[in-house]
Amino acid sequence: MTVMRSIMYIPGNNPKMISKAPEIPADIITLDLEDSVPPAEKETARQLVRENLKFAGSAGAQVYVRINNWETEMTNDDLEAIVYEGLSGVTLAKTGCADDVKRLDWKLEELERRRGLEVGSIKISMLLETAKGIINAAECCLASKRNVNAIFGAVDYCRDMRVKLTSEAVEQQYARAHMAVAARMAGIVAIDAPFVDFKNMEAFEKSVVQGRQMGYEGRMIIHPGQVELANKLYAPDPADVEWARGVVKVFEEEGIAKGKAAVSYLGKMVDTPVYLNAQDILAAQAEIDAKTKP
């Protein structure tokens, strides 16, 4: 499994912010070529991003680049500029349908072959941030074997729906839940929307807890001050890790080894789904431990 607790966005035309990328303890650093970069700065940003792919990930983070959607007619130029060694994946802004993803898959393979990169090594992340994208979420999530996550884009979604964006997120409930289910159906990670009231940590934590209960496993981050809290909140709870270790031990020793499909642990039944859930918790914790060890 791949842990994606925090995905920090950095404008691709801002050398000062890019220079600080290795200091940000996010699981993924995403250098942006889309909304945070004005049209006149796109070409400058492409070159700056290309030059800093390896640098941005030098502290261990994966490096993604958010590219402009196909309707802008800038997508090919973005990809030609940034598909090089050091790039882990691309995030397609305003993904609307499966064909958007399939077209991206095809272009990535062409560039990988042309540049001597392993075919399939560049992964796809999708921003689902329009009514069209949300309605087509399932087909988008299934459209490519490269897909690793889907990100709910609440700001653009609310604009598309002509509703006011609020921290309470009542207006986002359907889309937020629908996208999370679509991502899990496809076996990829659901990433929650950016929380724009970035100074309000109490509200941010409440939003994360709500999203986790919907199936979200990470967050799109727009301010570095949110990264450490996101990493903590999206990591397994220490009590859950302890519980999972006990479940795995008991089920393997008292269940699997003795031919039983269910055993008791701490007064509750443990069967195969509970055992598999415990294994997932331990796998996530192991990946986090591997990231943070000296």
DRENLUMMAR-287477 format. One record per residue (C-alpha): residue number from 1; residue in three letters; x, y, z. Coordinates in steps of 0.25 Angstrom, whole numbers. Each point is the difference from the previous one (the first is absolute). Layout:
+-----+---------+-------+-------+-------+
: num : residuo :     X :     Y :     Z :
+-----+---------+-------+-------+-------+
: NUM :     Ala :     X :     Y :     Z :
...
+-----+---------+-------+-------+-------+
END
This chain:
+-----+---------+-------+-------+-------+
: num : residuo :     X :     Y :     Z :
+-----+---------+-------+-------+-------+
:   1 :     Met :     0 :     0 :     0 :
:   2 :     Thr :     4 :    14 :    -2 :
:   3 :     Val :    -2 :    11 :    11 :
:   4 :     Met :    -4 :    13 :    -5 :
:   5 :     Arg :    -4 :     8 :    13 :
:   6 :     Ser :     5 :    14 :    -5 :
:   7 :     Ile :     1 :     5 :   -14 :
:   8 :     Met :     6 :    14 :     0 :
:   9 :     Tyr :    -2 :     9 :   -12 :
:  10 :     Ile :    11 :    10 :    -4 :
:  11 :     Pro :    -2 :    10 :   -11 :
:  12 :     Gly :     9 :    -4 :   -11 :
:  13 :     Asn :     4 :    14 :    -3 :
:  14 :     Asn :     5 :     3 :    14 :
:  15 :     Pro :    15 :    -3 :     2 :
:  16 :     Lys :     0 :     4 :    14 :
:  17 :     Met :   -11 :    -9 :     4 :
:  18 :     Ile :     6 :   -11 :    -8 :
:  19 :     Ser :    13 :     2 :     7 :
:  20 :     Lys :    -6 :    -4 :    13 :
:  21 :     Ala :    -7 :   -13 :    -6 :
:  22 :     Pro :    10 :   -10 :     7 :
:  23 :     Glu :    -3 :     7 :    13 :
:  24 :     Ile :   -15 :    -4 :     0 :
:  25 :     Pro :    -3 :   -13 :     6 :
:  26 :     Ala :   -11 :    -4 :   -10 :
:  27 :     Asp :    -2 :   -13 :    -6 :
:  28 :     Ile :    -1 :     6 :   -14 :
:  29 :     Ile :     5 :    13 :    -5 :
:  30 :     Thr :    -9 :     5 :   -12 :
:  31 :     Leu :     6 :    11 :    -8 :
:  32 :     Asp :   -11 :     8 :    -7 :
:  33 :     Leu :    -2 :     4 :   -14 :
:  34 :     Glu :   -14 :     3 :     0 :
:  35 :     Asp :    -9 :    10 :     8 :
:  36 :     Ser :    12 :     6 :     9 :
:  37 :     Val :     8 :     4 :   -13 :
:  38 :     Pro :    -6 :    11 :    -8 :
:  39 :     Pro :     0 :    -2 :   -15 :
:  40 :     Ala :    12 :     9 :    -3 :
:  41 :     Glu :     8 :    -8 :    10 :
:  42 :     Lys :    -3 :   -14 :    -5 :
:  43 :     Glu :    13 :    -2 :    -9 :
:  44 :     Thr :     9 :     5 :    11 :
:  45 :     Ala :    -7 :    -9 :    10 :
:  46 :     Arg :     2 :   -12 :    -9 :
:  47 :     Gln :    15 :     2 :    -1 :
:  48 :     Leu :     1 :     3 :    15 :
:  49 :     Val :    -8 :   -13 :     4 :
:  50 :     Arg :     8 :    -9 :   -10 :
:  51 :     Glu :    13 :     6 :     6 :
:  52 :     Asn :    -4 :    -3 :    14 :
:  53 :     Leu :    -7 :   -14 :    -1 :
:  54 :     Lys :    11 :    -7 :     7 :
:  55 :     Phe :     3 :    11 :    10 :
:  56 :     Ala :   -14 :     1 :     5 :
:  57 :     Gly :     0 :   -15 :     4 :
:  58 :     Ser :    14 :     0 :     5 :
:  59 :     Ala :    -5 :    -2 :    15 :
:  60 :     Gly :    -8 :   -12 :    -4 :
:  61 :     Ala :   -14 :     5 :    -5 :
:  62 :     Gln :    -6 :    -5 :   -13 :
:  63 :     Val :    -1 :    12 :   -10 :
:  64 :     Tyr :   -12 :     2 :    -9 :
:  65 :     Val :    -4 :    11 :    -9 :
:  66 :     Arg :   -14 :     6 :    -2 :
:  67 :     Ile :    -2 :     2 :   -14 :
:  68 :     Asn :   -11 :     8 :    -8 :
:  69 :     Asn :   -12 :    -7 :    -5 :
:  70 :     Trp :    -1 :    -4 :   -14 :
:  71 :     Glu :   -11 :    11 :    -3 :
:  72 :     Thr :    11 :    10 :     2 :
:  73 :     Glu :     9 :    -5 :   -11 :
:  74 :     Met :    12 :     1 :     9 :
:  75 :     Thr :     0 :   -14 :     5 :
:  76 :     Asn :    10 :    -5 :   -11 :
:  77 :     Asp :    10 :    11 :     2 :
:  78 :     Asp :    -1 :    -3 :    15 :
:  79 :     Leu :     3 :   -14 :    -2 :
:  80 :     Glu :    11 :     2 :   -10 :
:  81 :     Ala :     7 :     9 :    10 :
:  82 :     Ile :    -1 :    -8 :    13 :
:  83 :     Val :     0 :   -15 :    -3 :
:  84 :     Tyr :    15 :    -3 :     4 :
:  85 :     Glu :     7 :    -8 :    10 :
:  86 :     Gly :    -4 :     4 :    14 :
:  87 :     Leu :   -15 :     2 :    -3 :
:  88 :     Ser :    -9 :   -10 :     7 :
:  89 :     Gly :   -13 :     4 :    -5 :
:  90 :     Val :    -9 :    10 :    -6 :
:  91 :     Thr :   -13 :     6 :     5 :
:  92 :     Leu :   -10 :     3 :   -11 :
:  93 :     Ala :    -8 :    12 :     4 :
:  94 :     Lys :   -15 :     0 :    -3 :
:  95 :     Thr :    -1 :   -14 :    -4 :
:  96 :     Gly :   -14 :    -2 :    -6 :
:  97 :     Cys :    -1 :   -14 :    -7 :
:  98 :     Ala :     7 :   -13 :    -2 :
:  99 :     Asp :     5 :     5 :   -14 :
: 100 :     Asp :     8 :    11 :     7 :
: 101 :     Val :     8 :   -10 :     8 :
: 102 :     Lys :     2 :   -10 :   -11 :
: 103 :     Arg :     5 :    11 :    -9 :
: 104 :     Leu :    10 :     4 :    11 :
: 105 :     Asp :     4 :   -15 :     2 :
: 106 :     Trp :     3 :     0 :   -15 :
: 107 :     Lys :     9 :    12 :     0 :
: 108 :     Leu :     7 :    -4 :    12 :
: 109 :     Glu :     4 :   -13 :    -6 :
: 110 :     Glu :     5 :     7 :   -13 :
: 111 :     Leu :     9 :     9 :     8 :
: 112 :     Glu :     5 :   -11 :     9 :
: 113 :     Arg :     4 :    -8 :   -12 :
: 114 :     Arg :     6 :    12 :    -7 :
: 115 :     Arg :     8 :     4 :    12 :
: 116 :     Gly :     5 :   -14 :     5 :
: 117 :     Leu :    -9 :     0 :    12 :
: 118 :     Glu :    -7 :   -13 :     5 :
: 119 :     Val :   -13 :    -1 :    -6 :
: 120 :     Gly :   -11 :     2 :    10 :
: 121 :     Ser :     9 :     6 :    10 :
: 122 :     Ile :    -6 :    14 :     0 :
: 123 :     Lys :   -13 :    -1 :     8 :
: 124 :     Ile :   -13 :     7 :    -2 :
: 125 :     Ser :    -8 :     8 :    11 :
: 126 :     Met :   -13 :     6 :    -4 :
: 127 :     Leu :    -7 :    13 :     5 :
: 128 :     Leu :   -15 :    -2 :     0 :
: 129 :     Glu :    -5 :    14 :     2 :
: 130 :     Thr :   -12 :     2 :    -9 :
: 131 :     Ala :   -14 :    -5 :    -1 :
: 132 :     Lys :     4 :    -8 :   -12 :
: 133 :     Gly :    12 :    -6 :     7 :
: 134 :     Ile :    -7 :    -4 :    12 :
: 135 :     Ile :   -11 :    -7 :    -8 :
: 136 :     Asn :    10 :    -7 :    -8 :
: 137 :     Ala :     9 :    -3 :    12 :
: 138 :     Ala :    -1 :   -15 :    -1 :
: 139 :     Glu :     4 :    -1 :   -15 :
: 140 :     Cys :    11 :    10 :     2 :
: 141 :     Cys :     6 :    -8 :    12 :
: 142 :     Leu :    -1 :   -13 :    -8 :
: 143 :     Ala :     6 :     6 :   -13 :
: 144 :     Ser :    15 :    -3 :     2 :
: 145 :     Lys :     9 :   -10 :     7 :
: 146 :     Arg :     8 :    12 :     3 :
: 147 :     Asn :   -10 :     7 :     9 :
: 148 :     Val :     4 :     0 :    14 :
: 149 :     Asn :    -9 :    11 :     6 :
: 150 :     Ala :   -12 :     9 :    -2 :
: 151 :     Ile :     0 :    14 :     7 :
: 152 :     Phe :   -13 :     7 :     3 :
: 153 :     Gly :     1 :    14 :    -5 :
: 154 :     Ala :   -11 :     7 :     9 :
: 155 :     Val :     4 :    15 :    -4 :
: 156 :     Asp :    -3 :    -2 :   -15 :
: 157 :     Tyr :   -11 :   -10 :     2 :
: 158 :     Cys :    -8 :    10 :     8 :
: 159 :     Arg :     3 :    11 :   -10 :
: 160 :     Asp :    -5 :   -10 :   -11 :
: 161 :     Met :   -13 :    -3 :     9 :
: 162 :     Arg :    -2 :    15 :     2 :
: 163 :     Val :     0 :    -2 :    15 :
: 164 :     Lys :     8 :     7 :    11 :
: 165 :     Leu :    12 :    -8 :     6 :
: 166 :     Thr :     0 :    -1 :    15 :
: 167 :     Ser :     9 :    -6 :    10 :
: 168 :     Glu :   -12 :    -9 :     5 :
: 169 :     Ala :    -1 :    -6 :   -14 :
: 170 :     Val :   -15 :    -3 :     0 :
: 171 :     Glu :     0 :     4 :   -14 :
: 172 :     Gln :    11 :   -10 :    -4 :
: 173 :     Gln :    -6 :   -13 :     7 :
: 174 :     Tyr :    -6 :    -7 :   -12 :
: 175 :     Ala :    13 :     2 :    -9 :
: 176 :     Arg :     9 :    -2 :    12 :
: 177 :     Ala :    -6 :   -14 :     3 :
: 178 :     His :    -2 :    -4 :   -14 :
: 179 :     Met :    14 :     2 :    -4 :
: 180 :     Ala :     6 :    -7 :    12 :
: 181 :     Val :    -9 :   -12 :    -3 :
: 182 :     Ala :     4 :     0 :   -15 :
: 183 :     Ala :    15 :     0 :     4 :
: 184 :     Arg :    -1 :   -11 :     9 :
: 185 :     Met :    -8 :    -8 :   -10 :
: 186 :     Ala :    12 :     2 :   -10 :
: 187 :     Gly :    10 :    -4 :    11 :
: 188 :     Ile :     7 :    14 :     0 :
: 189 :     Val :     1 :    10 :    11 :
: 190 :     Ala :   -10 :    11 :     3 :
: 191 :     Ile :     6 :    13 :     3 :
: 192 :     Asp :    -8 :    11 :     7 :
: 193 :     Ala :    -2 :    15 :    -5 :
: 194 :     Pro :     9 :    11 :     5 :
: 195 :     Phe :    -5 :     7 :    12 :
: 196 :     Val :     2 :    14 :    -3 :
: 197 :     Asp :    -2 :     6 :    14 :
: 198 :     Phe :    14 :    -4 :     2 :
: 199 :     Lys :     2 :     7 :    13 :
: 200 :     Asn :   -12 :    -7 :     7 :
: 201 :     Met :     7 :   -13 :     5 :
: 202 :     Glu :   -12 :    -4 :     8 :
: 203 :     Ala :    -9 :     1 :   -12 :
: 204 :     Phe :    10 :    -7 :    -9 :
: 205 :     Glu :     1 :   -12 :    10 :
: 206 :     Lys :   -15 :    -1 :     1 :
: 207 :     Ser :    -1 :     0 :   -16 :
: 208 :     Val :    11 :   -11 :     0 :
: 209 :     Val :    -7 :    -9 :    10 :
: 210 :     Gln :   -13 :     1 :    -8 :
: 211 :     Gly :     7 :    -3 :   -13 :
: 212 :     Arg :     7 :   -12 :     6 :
: 213 :     Gln :   -14 :    -6 :     3 :
: 214 :     Met :    -3 :     2 :   -14 :
: 215 :     Gly :    12 :    -8 :    -5 :
: 216 :     Tyr :    10 :    11 :    -2 :
: 217 :     Glu :    15 :    -3 :     2 :
: 218 :     Gly :     7 :    13 :    -2 :
: 219 :     Arg :    -2 :    14 :    -3 :
: 220 :     Met :     4 :    10 :   -11 :
: 221 :     Ile :     8 :    11 :     8 :
: 222 :     Ile :     1 :    15 :    -4 :
: 223 :     His :     8 :     5 :    12 :
: 224 :     Pro :    12 :    -7 :     6 :
: 225 :     Gly :    -5 :     2 :    14 :
: 226 :     Gln :   -11 :   -10 :    -2 :
: 227 :     Val :    10 :   -11 :    -4 :
: 228 :     Glu :     4 :    -6 :    13 :
: 229 :     Leu :   -14 :     0 :     6 :
: 230 :     Ala :    -5 :    -7 :   -13 :
: 231 :     Asn :    11 :   -11 :     2 :
: 232 :     Lys :    -4 :    -2 :    14 :
: 233 :     Leu :   -15 :    -1 :    -3 :
: 234 :     Tyr :     1 :    -9 :   -12 :
: 235 :     Ala :    10 :    -9 :     7 :
: 236 :     Pro :    -6 :   -12 :     8 :
: 237 :     Asp :    -4 :     3 :    14 :
: 238 :     Pro :    11 :    -6 :     9 :
: 239 :     Ala :   -11 :    -8 :     8 :
: 240 :     Asp :    -5 :    -6 :   -14 :
: 241 :     Val :    14 :    -4 :    -3 :
: 242 :     Glu :     1 :    -7 :    14 :
: 243 :     Trp :   -14 :    -7 :    -3 :
: 244 :     Ala :     4 :    -4 :   -14 :
: 245 :     Arg :    13 :    -7 :     5 :
: 246 :     Gly :    -8 :    -8 :    10 :
: 247 :     Val :   -11 :    -3 :   -10 :
: 248 :     Val :    11 :    -6 :   -10 :
: 249 :     Lys :     7 :    -8 :    11 :
: 250 :     Val :   -13 :    -6 :     5 :
: 251 :     Phe :    -6 :    -3 :   -13 :
: 252 :     Glu :    13 :    -6 :    -6 :
: 253 :     Glu :     3 :    -8 :    13 :
: 254 :     Glu :   -14 :    -4 :     4 :
: 255 :     Gly :    -8 :     1 :   -13 :
: 256 :     Ile :     9 :    -3 :   -13 :
: 257 :     Ala :     9 :   -10 :     7 :
: 258 :     Lys :   -11 :    -8 :     6 :
: 259 :     Gly :   -10 :     0 :   -12 :
: 260 :     Lys :   -10 :    10 :     6 :
: 261 :     Ala :    -7 :    11 :    -7 :
: 262 :     Ala :    -3 :     9 :    12 :
: 263 :     Val :     7 :     2 :    14 :
: 264 :     Ser :    -3 :     9 :    11 :
: 265 :     Tyr :     9 :    12 :     4 :
: 266 :     Leu :    -3 :    10 :    11 :
: 267 :     Gly :   -14 :    -6 :     1 :
: 268 :     Lys :    -3 :     2 :   -15 :
: 269 :     Met :    -1 :    -9 :   -11 :
: 270 :     Val :    12 :     1 :   -10 :
: 271 :     Asp :    -3 :    -6 :   -14 :
: 272 :     Thr :     7 :     1 :   -13 :
: 273 :     Pro :    -5 :    14 :    -4 :
: 274 :     Val :     5 :     5 :    14 :
: 275 :     Tyr :    13 :    -7 :    -2 :
: 276 :     Leu :     2 :     7 :   -14 :
: 277 :     Asn :    -3 :    14 :     6 :
: 278 :     Ala :    10 :    -2 :    11 :
: 279 :     Gln :    10 :    -4 :   -11 :
: 280 :     Asp :    -3 :    13 :    -7 :
: 281 :     Ile :     2 :     8 :    12 :
: 282 :     Leu :    14 :    -6 :     3 :
: 283 :     Ala :     4 :     1 :   -15 :
: 284 :     Ala :    -3 :    15 :     1 :
: 285 :     Gln :     7 :     2 :    12 :
: 286 :     Ala :    12 :    -8 :    -5 :
: 287 :     Glu :     1 :     9 :   -12 :
: 288 :     Ile :    -1 :    13 :     9 :
: 289 :     Asp :    11 :    -6 :     9 :
: 290 :     Ala :     9 :    -2 :   -13 :
: 291 :     Lys :    -2 :    14 :    -4 :
: 292 :     Thr :     3 :     6 :    13 :
: 293 :     Lys :    12 :    -8 :     5 :
: 294 :     Pro :    14 :     6 :     1 :
+-----+---------+-------+-------+-------+
END
